[in-house]
Amino acid sequence: MVSPSKDPTPARPKRMGELSVLPVFFSLKGRRALMAGGSAAAAWKAEMLAAAGAAVELYAPADTLDGEMTALIAEIGTMGEPQAGAIRHHDRPWAVDLLLPGRYALAILDTESEAEGQAFACAARAASIPVNVIDKPAFCDFAFGSIVNRSPVVIGISTFGAAPILGQAIRRRIETLLPPALSGWAALAAKLRSATMERLSAGAERRAFWERFTDKAFLTRAPNAGDEREAARLVEELAARPAGDVSGVKTGKVTLVGAGPGEAELLTLKAVRALQAADVILFDDLVSDGVLELARREAKRMLVGKRAARESCRQEDINALMVQFAKAGKSVVRLKSGDVSVFGRAGEELKELKAEGIPVSIVPGITAASALAACFNVSLTHRDHAQELRFVTGHSKKGGLPEDIDWPALARPGATTIFYMGGRMAGRIAARLITDGLSPDMPVGVAANLSREDETRAAGRLADLETIVAGIGLDRPILIGVGAVFGAAADMAEQGGVEATQSSDRTARAG
């Protein structure tokens, strides 16, 4: 029984879950590695070993060498003693007497023969040499996974042979998150490590420097000599501060990020990186959960959406939040649906931030009009139908039909016009365009929740626009397209095709 005067013994943290393999990073620089076999698969393994700094001893008869292996030997082969990062070819098969204790750091074989694979593995293991027989897991002490190479940053992905294609898909996802410039920044970090250890005190001071350094690594190009000098100046600046004073080390900033129409895979790579670096995310009501899932887990998320006929956050309050967090030294992402610069009130936010002296940048996104084109599988500027493309707001500041635009110009044929946020004004938009001369038979395309799982679209004629929009529903964000480019969709609807359909191949069309 635990005494009431003492705290109970804290529970032990949960043990690590079972690992199918132990992920390790094995240094091969200047060490010998045995490669037996001359196939394309063997060439890939030999190239990887050489890239890791191994002196590769290749055993394979010359008449069995694949074209890839022949080209590799021509490029990095050596005739003399084994050299780090090079391949020395021996025109003969491997033999058991090659596998001696301490001779090789690794031994790899490519063969279709189970018996040969077993013999190779037994000989290597008898000599205490880690062995891999390609595509034969029973004879492998280690496996090659998919690699993301930003050396000195190296990421390995393994499914332990269970699903190699899945491993490759994971690699592609990681590739998109890590900028190529990361390699240069990581190399620079190694050069600066001793300087930071000498000049900056352990704890907050060093952490502040490396956080700022990391921000630059993910958001700027590869460093050059100027960048290195700048980093060195930063070390000096921090070292000169009084003990414990790290104020101003990490300058607050705001990034206006376009989240695209909804589908997370339509987010730009730069947008993903901004989300991964954010401390605070102020997001619109229309931003999808899938997009938010790509943000840094530790980031504070705040919904600041503005929607018609709903309780909304005032623009003044959003501006104040951005200023407040940025002045507290936070990296703030203002996440807007679609593209930041298209009907997103970015102008007001930029003006406020600049007035407060806060650094601000823009990451553009895919605007809803592009998603509408993908939805209907059309070109908005098809040369046979449209010589102009116009984006128009569907309502005024007061909520009615905007009167400060040139409606007669909008009513001219030979253009594609996209109305944003015009669902509740659909009837009045159609009536005004027809009054100003546009044919009631002009094709229209309408869609709601573009690029999402519940995306709905319909097509028809301008005279029926209000009915079409009502059929889709006014409770969702709606985009209206007017122009001859939607003619095929309108014709299909009139011929009995499905007027409102849910899209299942959004990403393929948008790509």
Residue pairs with C-beta under 8 A, 6 or more apart in sequence:
2 8
20 158
20 160
20 162
21 143
21 158
21 160
23 156
23 158
25 154
25 156
26 105
26 106
26 142
27 52
27 53
28 49
28 52
28 53
28 54
28 105
28 106
29 52
29 53
29 54
29 84
30 53
30 54
30 55
30 84
31 53
31 54
31 55
31 104
31 105
32 54
32 55
32 56
32 57
32 82
32 103
32 104
32 105
33 49
33 54
33 55
33 56
33 57
33 104
33 105
33 106
33 107
33 108
34 57
34 59
34 94
34 98
34 99
34 103
34 104
34 106
34 107
34 108
34 129
35 42
35 45
35 46
35 49
35 56
35 57
35 58
35 59
35 87
35 108
36 42
36 58
36 59
36 60
36 93
36 94
36 107
36 108
36 109
36 110
36 111
36 120
37 60
37 64
37 108
37 109
37 110
37 111
37 134
38 58
38 60
38 61
38 64
38 65
38 66
38 69
38 110
39 66
39 69
39 110
40 66
40 67
40 68
40 69
41 110
41 134
41 135
42 58
42 60
42 66
42 69
42 108
42 110
42 134
43 66
43 68
43 69
43 72
44 68
45 108
45 110
45 132
45 134
45 144
46 56
46 58
46 69
46 72
46 87
47 72
47 76
48 144
48 147
49 56
49 106
49 108
50 56
50 76
50 85
50 86
50 87
51 85
53 84
53 85
54 84
54 85
54 105
54 106
55 82
55 83
55 84
55 85
55 86
55 88
56 82
56 86
56 87
56 88
57 82
57 88
57 90
57 104
58 69
58 73
58 87
58 88
58 89
58 90
59 90
59 92
59 93
59 94
59 98
60 69
60 89
60 90
60 91
60 93
61 91
61 92
61 93
62 89
62 91
65 73
72 87
73 87
73 89
76 85
76 86
76 87
77 86
77 87
77 88
77 89
78 86
78 87
78 88
79 88
80 88
81 88
82 88
94 109
94 120
96 119
96 123
99 107
99 120
99 123
99 124
99 126
99 127
99 129
100 127
101 127
101 128
101 129
102 127
103 127
103 129
104 129
105 129
105 130
106 129
106 130
106 131
106 132
106 142
107 120
107 124
107 129
107 130
107 131
107 132
108 131
108 132
108 133
108 134
109 116
109 117
109 120
109 121
109 131
109 132
109 133
109 134
110 133
110 134
111 117
111 120
111 133
111 134
114 136
117 133
117 136
117 139
118 139
120 131
120 133
120 139
121 131
121 133
121 139
121 140
124 130
124 131
125 131
125 141
130 141
130 142
131 139
131 140
131 141
132 139
132 140
132 141
132 142
132 143
132 144
133 139
133 140
137 143
137 160
137 161
143 158
143 160
143 161
145 156
145 157
145 158
145 159
145 167
146 156
146 157
146 158
146 164
146 167
146 168
146 170
146 171
147 154
147 155
147 156
147 157
147 171
148 154
148 155
148 157
148 171
148 174
148 175
148 178
149 183
150 178
150 180
150 182
150 183
150 186
151 183
151 186
152 183
152 186
152 187
152 190
153 178
153 182
153 183
153 186
155 174
155 178
157 167
157 170
157 171
157 174
158 167
159 166
159 167
176 269
176 272
177 269
177 272
177 273
177 276
179 217
179 218
179 269
179 273
180 222
181 217
181 220
181 221
181 222
181 223
182 217
182 218
183 222
184 222
184 223
185 213
185 216
185 217
185 222
185 223
186 217
188 223
188 227
188 228
188 231
189 213
189 217
191 228
192 213
192 231
192 232
192 235
195 232
195 235
196 206
196 209
196 210
196 235
197 206
199 235
199 236
199 238
199 239
200 206
200 209
200 235
200 238
200 239
201 243
204 244
204 246
205 238
205 241
205 246
205 249
208 238
208 246
208 249
208 250
209 234
209 235
209 238
209 249
211 250
212 234
212 249
212 250
212 251
213 231
213 234
214 277
215 250
215 277
215 331
216 227
218 273
218 276
218 277
219 273
219 274
219 277
220 227
223 231
238 246
238 249
248 329
249 329
250 329
250 331
251 329
251 359
252 325
252 326
252 327
252 328
252 329
252 330
252 331
252 332
252 358
252 359
253 326
253 331
253 332
253 358
253 359
253 360
253 361
254 322
254 326
254 332
254 333
254 334
254 349
254 353
254 358
254 359
254 360
254 361
255 274
255 278
255 331
255 332
255 333
255 334
255 360
255 361
255 362
255 363
256 334
256 336
256 340
256 344
256 346
256 349
256 350
256 360
256 361
256 362
256 363
257 271
257 274
257 275
257 333
257 334
257 335
257 336
257 340
257 363
257 365
258 268
258 271
258 336
258 337
258 338
258 339
258 340
258 341
258 344
258 363
258 364
258 365
258 366
258 367
259 267
259 271
259 283
259 284
259 286
259 287
259 288
259 291
259 335
259 336
259 337
259 338
259 365
260 266
260 267
260 268
260 271
260 291
260 337
260 338
260 339
260 365
260 366
260 371
260 451
261 337
261 338
261 366
261 367
261 368
261 370
261 371
261 450
261 451
261 452
262 286
262 288
262 290
262 291
262 337
262 371
262 449
262 450
262 451
262 452
262 455
263 288
263 290
263 451
263 452
263 506
263 507
263 510
264 288
264 290
264 291
264 293
264 294
265 507
266 366
266 371
266 451
266 507
266 510
267 291
267 294
267 365
268 363
268 364
268 365
268 366
270 363
271 363
271 365
272 294
274 333
274 363
275 281
275 291
275 294
275 295
275 296
275 299
275 333
275 335
276 294
276 295
276 296
277 296
277 331
278 295
278 296
278 299
278 331
278 332
278 333
279 298
279 299
279 300
279 325
279 330
279 331
279 332
280 299
280 300
280 302
280 325
280 330
280 331
280 332
280 333
281 292
281 295
281 299
281 300
281 301
281 302
281 332
281 333
281 335
282 302
282 304
282 318
282 321
282 322
282 332
282 333
282 334
282 335
283 292
283 301
283 302
283 303
283 304
283 305
283 335
283 336
284 304
284 305
284 306
284 335
284 336
284 337
285 303
285 305
285 306
285 307
285 310
286 305
286 307
286 337
286 338
286 477
287 305
287 335
287 336
287 337
288 452
291 335
292 301
292 335
295 301
295 333
299 333
302 321
303 313
304 313
304 317
304 318
304 321
305 312
305 313
306 312
306 313
306 315
308 395
308 399
308 421
308 424
315 345
315 348
315 349
318 334
318 349
319 348
319 349
319 352
319 353
322 332
322 334
322 349
322 352
322 353
322 358
323 352
323 353
323 356
323 358
325 332
326 332
326 353
326 356
326 358
327 356
327 358
334 349
336 344
336 346
336 365
337 344
337 365
337 368
337 477
338 344
338 365
338 366
338 367
338 368
339 364
339 365
339 366
339 367
340 346
340 362
340 363
340 364
340 365
341 362
341 364
342 367
342 368
342 369
342 391
342 420
343 391
343 393
343 420
343 421
346 362
349 360
350 360
353 360
354 360
366 510
367 391
368 418
368 420
368 450
368 477
368 479
369 380
369 389
369 391
369 418
369 420
369 479
369 481
370 510
371 447
371 450
371 451
371 479
371 506
371 510
372 380
372 418
372 445
372 447
372 450
372 479
372 481
373 379
373 380
374 451
374 506
374 509
374 510
375 445
375 447
375 450
375 451
375 455
375 457
375 503
375 506
375 509
376 445
376 447
376 457
376 459
376 481
376 486
376 489
377 509
378 445
378 485
378 486
378 488
378 489
379 485
380 386
380 389
380 416
380 418
380 481
380 483
380 485
381 387
381 389
381 416
381 485
382 485
385 414
385 416
385 483
385 484
385 485
385 487
386 414
386 415
386 416
386 483
386 484
386 485
387 414
387 415
388 414
388 415
388 416
389 415
389 416
389 418
390 410
390 415
390 416
390 417
390 418
391 418
391 420
392 402
392 405
392 410
392 417
392 418
392 419
392 420
392 422
393 402
393 405
393 419
393 420
393 421
393 422
394 402
394 419
394 420
394 421
394 422
394 423
394 424
394 425
394 429
394 480
395 401
395 402
395 421
395 422
395 424
395 425
396 402
396 403
396 404
400 425
401 425
401 428
401 429
401 432
407 432
407 433
407 436
408 436
408 437
410 417
410 433
410 436
410 438
411 433
411 434
411 436
411 437
411 438
412 437
412 438
413 438
413 439
413 442
413 484
415 483
416 481
416 482
416 483
416 484
416 485
417 481
417 482
417 483
418 479
418 480
418 481
418 482
419 425
419 429
419 479
419 480
419 481
419 482
420 479
421 477
421 478
422 429
422 478
422 479
422 480
423 448
423 469
423 474
423 477
423 478
423 480
424 474
426 446
426 465
426 466
426 468
426 469
426 470
426 478
426 480
427 465
427 466
429 465
429 480
430 462
430 463
430 465
430 466
433 442
433 462
433 482
434 440
434 462
434 463
438 462
438 482
439 462
440 461
440 462
440 463
441 461
441 462
441 463
442 461
442 462
442 482
442 483
442 484
443 459
443 460
443 461
443 462
443 482
443 483
443 484
443 485
443 486
443 487
443 489
443 490
444 459
444 460
444 461
444 462
444 464
444 465
444 468
444 480
444 481
444 482
444 486
444 490
445 457
445 458
445 459
445 480
445 481
445 486
445 489
445 490
446 457
446 458
446 459
446 465
446 468
446 469
446 472
446 478
446 479
446 480
446 481
447 455
447 456
447 457
447 458
447 472
447 478
447 479
448 455
448 456
448 457
448 472
448 473
448 476
448 477
448 478
448 479
449 455
449 456
449 476
449 477
450 477
450 479
451 503
451 506
451 507
451 510
452 506
453 502
454 476
454 502
455 502
455 503
455 506
456 472
456 473
456 476
456 500
456 501
456 502
457 472
457 500
457 501
457 503
458 468
458 471
458 472
458 493
458 499
458 500
459 468
459 486
459 489
459 490
459 492
459 493
459 499
460 467
460 468
460 490
460 493
460 494
460 499
461 490
462 482
465 480
468 499
469 478
469 480
471 499
471 500
472 478
472 500
493 499
503 509
